[in-house]
Amino acid sequence: MAGYDNIKDKGFDHRSTEELREIQSRGGRASGASRRRRAAFRENLNFILTTGVNNPEWTPVLQALGIESTLESAIHMAMIKEALAGNVKAYEAIAKYSGQGTGTDADLEEQRIRTDRAKRARDQEVGDTDGQDENIQAFLRAMNPTQEDVDSLYGEEQKEEGSDAEEEESAGEI
């Protein structure tokens, strides 16, 4: 294995606690610096995208629509123009990011069913079944039933018993 000899002699078991802390500390500082760079990138990109633009092609169109003429809105209009010209990828991007999606409700329902079937098959392979979870939930509900559950369970029996008790009372009075 390439490089295995380099780490075999310096195994993690031989490092002192101070050395491990220093390594972790350097990793934490590097992670923080990376997060700050990504945040600065997002901030700069958002600033640039919201900067006003005076493009002779897009500004009159955007202003006529009542939209502020920014780079972001100009990019959106350019994507729409490409989609109108027949660029399917531009259309798909617009549909995806506008929340409209490209699938019909039937397609989405079919995908949900396939996903559920695949999940059940996987759970059965590893010995974990959905039925067990449902059985556990039913057991827990039975251990702490709501008043509605009790009423629905014993409602008809209590009514029948009540009618028998009334008959016995009336018979006892005779």
N, C-alpha and C positions, 0 to 999 in steps of 0.2 A: 504494500500500500504506500502510495506517495505521501511522504511527510509523517508517517506513523512513528518513525524513529524519533522525530523531533518532539513529539508529545509523550512518547512512552517514558523517556528519561525524566521529563518534567511533569509527571503525573499530578493530577489535582490533589491526590492524597498527601503529597509532600509539601504543599504550600502552607504557609503560616496563615493564621487568622488575619494578621495585619496586611499580608500580601493580597488575600482574597478581598478584604475591604477596599484596598486601593484599586483593585481591578473593577470592583462593583462601582466604586465612586467615579472612576473614569468613564464607565459605561453609562452611568446616570447623567454625567455632564454632557457626553456625546448625544444622548437621547434628548436632553433638554435643548441643546443647540439645534438638533435636527427639527424638533417641534417648532422652535422659534423661526427657523428658516421657512418651513412650510406655512406657518401663520403669516409671515411677512410676504411670502409669495401670493397667498390668497388675498391679503389686504391690498397689495400692489395691483394685482389683476382686477379686483373689484373697483379700485380707484380708476384704473385705465378704462375699463369697460363703461364706467359711468361718466367719463369725460365727454363733454360736448364735442360734436364734430360738425363741420360745415362742408358737407360733401354735396356738390351740385346735383348728383344723381339721386341721393337719398333724402337730403334735408327737406326739400319741398314736399315729397311724398309723406314723410313722417309728420311734418307739421300739418299737412292737410288732414291726416288721420287723428290729429290731436295728441301725438306721441312726441315726447322730448327727443331731440336729435342727438343720440349718444352712439358711441361705438357699438354698444350692446344691441341697441335697436336696429342699427344699420346691419349688423351681422344677422340678426333675425330676419330682416327684410331680404338680405342676400340669400339666405337659406330658402325662404319662401319663393323667391324668384327662380332658384335652381329647381325646386320641386315643381313649379309651374312649367318649367322647360322640360320636365320629364325625368329628372334625376330621382330615382327611386330611393337611393340612400338618404338624400336630403329630406324626402317625404317621411321616411321611417324615423329619422332623427327628430323631425318636428313632431310627429305623432307620439314618439316616446317621451319627449320632454314636455309636451303639452298635456300629458296625462290621458291622451285619447287611446293609446295603444294600437296595435295592428290586428289584434285578434277579436273575434266576435265573442259574445257571451257564451255561445255554445262551445267554442274552442276553449275558452277559459274553464268552463265547467268540465269538459272532457279532460283537460290537463290536471284539474284538481282531483278527479276520480282516479286517473293514472297514478298520480303522486300518492294518494291514499292507499291504492292497491300495492304499490311498490313498498311503501312503509310497512304495511301489514305483512307482506312476504318477508321483508328483511327481519322484522320482529319475530316471526315464526322460526326463521333460520337460527337466530341466536337464542331462541327459547323465551323471548319476551313477547307476550301477546297483549293486545289491547283489551281483550276480555277480562284479563286479570285486573287491570286498572278499573274497568267498569264494575267488576265484582267487588273490589275493595271499596269503591265509592258507594255502591249500593249498601254494603254492609255498614259503612260509617253513617249513612243516612238512616238506616234502620236502628242503629244504636242511639241516635239523637233525632227522632222524627219531629217534624213540625206538627202543629195542631191540625193543619189541613191534611197531612198524611194520616194522622190518627183518625180524623173524622171520615176520610174516604175509606179507610180500612175497616173501621168498626161501625160506620154509620148505618148500613143496612141491617147488620146483626142486632144493633141496639134497638132499631125500630121494630124488628120482628119480635125481640124479647119483650119490648115494651107492650106490644099488643097482647102477648101471652099473659103478661102480668096483669093487665087490665081485665082479661077474661077470668083469671083466677080470683081477682078481687070481687068481680061481679058474681061469681059463683059462690064465693064465701058469704056474701051478703044474703043469699037466698035462704 
